[in-house]
Every structure is written in structure tokens, then in C-alpha cells.
Amino acid sequence: MDKKKKKLIKGNDAVAMAAIEAGCRYYFGYPITPQSEIPEYLSRAFPKLGGVFLQAESEVASINMLLGAGSAGVKVMTSSSGPGISLMQEGISYMAGSEVPGVIVNVQRSGPGLGGISPSQGDYFQATRGGGHGDYRTPALAPASVQEMWDHTILAFDLSQRYRTPVIVLADAMLGQMKEAVDTSAPEFPPLPGKDWITTGAEGRDPRVVKSLYLGEGELEAHCWKLHKKFLEIKDKETRFERYKLDDAELVVVAFGSPARISKTSIDRARSEGKKVGLLRPITICPFPEDAIAELADAGKTFLVTELSTGQLLEDVRMSAGRKAKINFYGRPNGAGSLPTPDDIYHEIMEAYPG
Amino acid sequence: MSETALKLKNPRPESLCDVPTHFCPGCNHGIIHRLVAEAIDHFGIRERTVGAASVGCSVFLYNYIKTDVVEAPHGRAPAVATGLRRALPDKYVFTYQGDGDLAAIGTAEIIHAANRGEKMTVVFVNNTTYGMTGGQMAPTTLLGQVTTTSPYGRDWHGAGYPMRMCEILAVMEGPSFVARAAVNKPANLKRARKLIFQAFEAQVERDGFGFVEVLSACPTDWGMTPARAMERVAEEMIPYFPLGVFKDKKEAEHL
């Protein structure tokens, strides 16, 4: 690692800095805990970079500003948390339907309703099932460290531009609020496709329309299949996951985000006592690494799913592993004081360990 | 161009597509579309303009106006236009919204775009009803007006009063130009043309927020003949929604 590129950064600031690194100069958002450092950082940085920071009147407005600016072809981002992300679902659906790129960062807090401001993963379904109305999915990345807050934000811009889709970065309050050393190198990506669809004024060409309304017979069905085909391409090329000490593991912990990180400490402790335990960590929670889970299930492994909810990731694991798989669950939904400790997960590992 | 079109004193504007519209007989959207196209031609900005279409009868804006267009969710056109205009500082944007879109579901977006003085032109078509969905009560429905969701007539007890958007926006510091027009008779149409031009001028010449409301007839949902609907605009709408210029800030006075 280039030492000059290594910096001690707060998770939320890492998202803001990574957006700048990725070439984003347009941010529209609305304050909400625990992600407000992102708009605060960009409100300081963008004026000096010739960018646009706009504090919108609501999350409903911010996401539609993304729709507008994204249609003009620029890299654009918003960030929020639970309640704000709910308000954005209408616009995310329009962006998906109109194939407009944009990055939406959700630093999850706990819900439902006003809930609380502590780390949660209760927005998993929302992030992985499209979230808004209609038949679509959006890629969703799940960072598990401040390093990945940086990496995934940069990756989200690339995926978003490459596949003309909104991309969700599903973080949580713990990742947003903690500081870690981050390698701020920028990865290289292959060239992006041309932007022959953007609405920048019909100078010397026919007018273009960015839209999601299809009323002609068969038009919308064809459009939905086209979006689905694109999603399958993303699934084929972009599904990412981490395998940690899995090679000889008899018990497979499945976790994403903060609990995945906590689990590693628990796994190391169980390993030191001779237990063959490993971690399968989805990095893209959508598309979900279902083949990786299925292979482990076929090999007869036992699973322990742990997450900050009453069981959402659990459903994807069940669907991928099949009904015969041995799946244990340790959920800690919501609320202050409900983040599991390495000891908590260690005890669950020992309980679930086969034999 | 057809022989008839060539003989016209006012030929079809370049920015208006030569296609039949989907609007009902007697609807004023077609006239207002033409006036918008004339304004775009007048300022020579067709190739540097992006429209934000709304939801309602006017959603097919892109079938008629020959500019780039982004289709916005219901009520959100001013937010979409804000994003477009901020990303395209050297271009122009306009929204074209109905009363349900702008004055009900999109109230926050229009108020705040106006308050920020976004460089945009807003064409607001007020026909006192939700046309596309079949004639329900709108925020601008007049007291006593019967609609499919105010079958006993709009009563301010419970349903509130018809909202006068020009008057609401004109008290704000942000907008440069706010006006209301009608197209129910030739004299008003001529005036409407001028006011729509001025709403574009506010953006193009003065980097400001230009807003023009146009009172429009909806014979289908009002259950009237086109001629009677035009009379209603004069008899019932104009007295409650007075025509004229409510704000015209020649310079950016707030600077």
C-alpha cells in the first residue's frame, strides 16, 4: 500500500471523499442521522471543486434531482438513512424504469417508523427487492469496513454508469460513524459505454426522451424483460462475495456489513479452539451470491446466519441453500444496545456447531 | 408542410411536432403547447432546452414539443428540472404541469424550486380538475364545483379552498416572474402568448425563475360542450383566479 494514500477517515467522510475521487460533482440530499457527515463534507468540498451541493426540501425532491441530473449524463449521488430512503423509493423506481444512473447511499438506522439511530440491517429487503413499485432490481453493495465505504462508493459509480441503473450502497450506522485507516487509492475500471441517450439539448440531432411510461401493446412487457436481462448480466459479471476461512469449514457463518466484521473475531476464537468455522460474506447483496451458498449447502455444511434484523438475509440464504439445509439463525434487530459482541456470536457458533 | 399550413398567417412553430394530439375536443392543452413552442422558437433555444414532463394529460409533452424531455414522477417536475439545470448550466429547462401535479402532490417541489429562484420556466395549466384520471377534485377545484370525488360540490369544510398558486408564489423572494393567463378568447390568448414568452424570458435573459399559470377548459370532465366550457372559464374561473402579472423582477434584486 502506498503510505501516502493511507488515511484515518470516518466512514461517512470516506463515502464523500470516494464520491469526489469517482468524479462525482453533483450531490442532492437532506439531513438525517446517522449519515449527515456526507452532505456536510460535500457542502464544504464541492464549491471549491466547481461541483453542485444542494440541500433539497425533502428526500422526495433529492432523488428526483438525481433523476434530472443523471438524465443530463453527470455522476450524481444522494445519501440518507431508513426513513429518507423510504421517501426516495418512488424516484428510485423511476430511475430504474428510465435507466438513469445514480448512487444512493443508505447508512442504515433502525426501524420501522422513526425507530432509532443505532446500526440496523432492517432495510435489506428494501435494498435487494427493488424497494419501490414495479418489476425491477437495483444492484446493492454492502460494505463491512470504512475501507469498503470508500471502495464500494467508487465501485457504485462505475456499476451505475456501466449498466445505466441506480445503485444502492447499504451501509449502517456503525460503519458510518467509526474511523479506520483507509487506502485511498483509486481502482481502474474498463472504459464506460457511450452516452447516446442523455438529455442535454437536441443540438444537431433528434430529440431524446428519458421516460418510463410505455402504454403501447407489449411495450412495457418488452421493457421489463430488457431490464431483467440487464440484471442477469449484472448477476453474471458483478456478483461479489468474500470467503473467510471457508475451505475446511463445517459451520458457515453468513453475514454482511457490520455483523460480518464482528463475526470474524468470533470465528477466529472458535478456530483457536479447533472448531472448523468460516464466513461467507455477500458483498453484493443484490445480486445475491446464491451459487456460493448452494455449493456449500450441497456439500452438507451447516449454516449460521446472523444479521441486525429478525431475518431478511436469512430468506435469501434459505432460498439458495434449499429446504434440506441446516440453517441456524441469530438475529439482533434494531435498537441501542442490540449490536452483538464477538462473544455473542461466538456462543451462537458453539451452539450451532455440528456434532 | 401541407398546402393549408403554407397559407397560414402563423405557420406551425418549428418546436411543435406536426402530429395530431391525443387531447379531447375543446381541451386547451393543444393551444398552450403551441404557445410554449412559439416561445422556444422565439428565443431560439430549441436545441439547448430540456423539458420536464409531468403526470396527467400533459405527460405526452415529448410527443408534441421537439426538445429533449425527461418524464418526471407526479409533482416532481421542478425537482427533476432543478437537477437538469444544475447539471446543464448553459442550457434551459422548463416544466409543464397540471393543477393536481403542481398544486397538490408537488406543492413542496414547486414552492422550493421557486424559493431557490431556480433558473427555469414553469408552465402551470389549471383546469380545476384531474383530467387524466377522470375528473376528480383538484386543489384548484372551485367551491361548489361538482367532480367525481366532490359529488355534492366542493365544500371548504373538509375540502379546503381552491389554491391560488400565483398569489402564493408571488409573495416569495425567489421567483423573477409570476403571471396568470387564459386562452378562452383571442384577446386573452394573445396576452397568454406574451406572458408565456415573459416566463421564458425570465430564465433566458435574467437567469431567473419564470412561472406562468394558464387557465384551461376541460369540457370532457366538466361535462360541457367546448363552447360552454370556454364560457365557464370567463364566468367562474377568471373571477376567482384573476389574470395578470403578479411579480416581475427586472433584475436579480435579491443580490
Interface residues (C-beta under 8 A of the other chain):
Chain A: Y26 F28 V52 L54 A56 E57 S58 V60 A61 S62 N64 M65 L66 L67 G68 A69 G70 S71 A72 G73 V74 V76 E90 G91 Y94 S98 T199 T200 G201 A202 E203 G204 P207 R208 V209 V210 K211 S212 L213
Chain B: R46 E47 R48 T49 V50 A52 A53 V59 Y62 K66 T67 D68 V69 V70 E71 A72 P73 R76 A79 V80 A81 T82 G83 L84 R85 R86 A87 L88 K91 A108 E109 I111 H112
